[in-house]
């Protein structure tokens, strides 16, 4: 497995974890408090990138 494959798999896993947390959360704040605990899955992302990805996931899930 190449490094880029590992990175993509890690991001996919983080997204799946965040989606699961978002579906169970009653507010954005609750979601963030729990979802951020999974940021170790994506050590290649800086905190701002993690926050942006988490916001994007939340918005996509609840905008439909």
C-alpha positions as CSV (number, residue, x, y, z in Angstrom):
1,X,0.0,0.0,0.0
2,X,1.4,3.4,-1.0
3,X,1.5,6.4,1.3
4,X,-1.2,8.2,-0.7
5,X,-3.5,5.2,-0.4
6,X,-2.9,5.2,3.4
7,X,-3.7,8.9,3.6
8,X,-6.9,8.5,1.6
9,X,-8.0,5.5,3.6
10,X,-7.3,7.5,6.9
11,X,-9.4,10.4,5.6
12,X,-12.2,8.1,4.6
13,X,-12.2,6.5,8.0
14,X,-12.2,9.9,9.7
15,X,-15.2,11.1,7.5
16,X,-17.1,7.9,8.4
17,X,-16.5,8.4,12.1
18,X,-17.5,12.0,11.9
19,X,-20.7,11.2,10.0
20,X,-21.6,8.6,12.6
21,X,-21.0,11.1,15.4
22,X,-23.0,13.8,13.6
23,X,-26.0,11.6,13.2
24,X,-26.1,10.9,17.0
25,X,-25.4,14.5,18.1
26,X,-28.1,17.0,19.1
27,X,-26.0,20.1,18.3
28,X,-22.9,21.2,16.4
29,X,-21.1,21.8,19.6
30,X,-21.8,18.3,20.9
31,X,-20.7,16.9,17.5
32,X,-17.4,18.8,17.6
33,X,-16.6,17.8,21.1
34,X,-16.9,14.1,20.3
35,X,-15.7,14.1,16.6
36,X,-12.5,15.8,17.4
37,X,-11.5,12.8,19.6
38,X,-11.0,11.0,16.3
39,X,-8.5,13.5,14.8
40,X,-5.6,11.0,15.6
41,X,-6.8,9.1,12.5
42,X,-5.6,12.0,10.3
43,X,-2.3,13.1,11.8
44,X,-1.3,14.6,8.4
45,X,-4.0,17.3,8.7
46,X,-3.4,20.4,10.8
47,X,-6.1,21.5,13.3
48,X,-7.6,24.0,10.9
49,X,-7.9,21.4,8.2
50,X,-9.6,19.0,10.7
51,X,-12.0,21.8,11.8
52,X,-12.9,22.6,8.2
53,X,-13.5,19.0,7.3
54,X,-15.6,18.5,10.4
55,X,-17.7,21.6,9.5
56,X,-18.1,20.4,5.9
57,X,-19.3,16.9,7.0
58,X,-21.8,18.4,9.4
59,X,-23.1,20.9,6.8
60,X,-23.5,18.2,4.1
61,X,-25.3,15.8,6.5
62,X,-27.8,18.3,7.8
63,X,-28.3,20.5,4.6
64,X,-30.3,17.7,2.8
